[in-house]
Amino acid sequence: MTSTISLAEALASGTVVLDGGMSNQLESARHDLSDELWSARLLAEQPEAVTEAHLAYFRAGADVAITASYQATFEGFARRGITRERAAELMTLSVESAREAARRAGASRPLWVAASAGPYGAMLADGSEYRGRYGLSVDELERFHRPRLEVLAAAGPDVLALETVPDADEAAALLRAVRGLGVPAWLTYSVAGDRTRAGQPLEEAFALAAEADEVIAVGVNCCAPQDVDGAAATAARVTGKPVVVYPNSGETWDAGARAWTGRSTFTVGQVKGWQQAGARLIGGCCRVGPDGVAGIAGALEAA
């Protein structure tokens, strides 16, 4: 059902289950994501596939669906000959698809929709979202992010997911870009150990969000599962806000080959520790599918 309470209210009273990776769920349904637009391409070509992917996660126990707009940018669509007007329609459709999945799920529990806004590097499609340091100023990054955040906010999501942010400078730009939009946000960094991917200490990176009224949760995503505990504890201590964590499977993304390598280190047994470290919004990112989300939901229910 559509939520009758806000996500912020839910986080204040308990733990909420996030979904898993959109790309791996689409690939498991035999959709080709080799394009630079990644899952955003299916918004234009096969939007029903996106709705079905969201539905699989809701049925697995997720309370929050993250939209397929991670790589949906005006610039990225323009490279494919898609007009600005049509690009805005597709961004709006990403939110509507998740809402439709929530309706079809027919759940008795509250369900929420998070509109994904990936980092500038996701638009470049060259792996730089795992490095940061694009050579752009905070002002330039704010000008890049604000127009699509305006479109996503106007589509009526419950929250904006400012996710996989590799660089504290980009986080500063995003925090400026969400001001006045009237929609709350969460901010999650992609990290390596106790630093952002760009090398900044997490204490400094998380501190940027501590006084941002728009931000209802802070944490990490698309990182190795073993990096979550320390990051979650730091986020909770520095910001005093609920913590959001959704690591990937532990495999490594090879940007050149556009493929995942290595083995999964994600286990449901890690979830309780993340909760104890302060996490209140818990799910999975790349390569964590409905089975993994079902495991997370089960572990939290038993906790």
Secondary structure, 3 states (H helix, E strand, C coil): CECCCCHHHHHHHCCEEECCCHHHHHHHCCCCCCCCCCCHHHHHHCHHHHHHHHHHHHHHCCCEEECCCCCCCHHHHHHCCCCHHHHHHHHHHHHHHHHHHHHHHCCCCCEEEEEEECCHHHHHCCCHHHCCCCCCCHHHHHHHHHHHHHHHHHCCCCEEEEEEECCHHHHHHHHHHCCCCCCCEEEEECEECCEECCCCEHHHHHHHHHCCCCEEEEEEECCCHHHHHHHHHHHHHHHCCCEEEECCCCCEEECCCCEEECCCCCCHHHHHHHHHCCEEEECCCCCCCHHHHHHHHHHHHHC
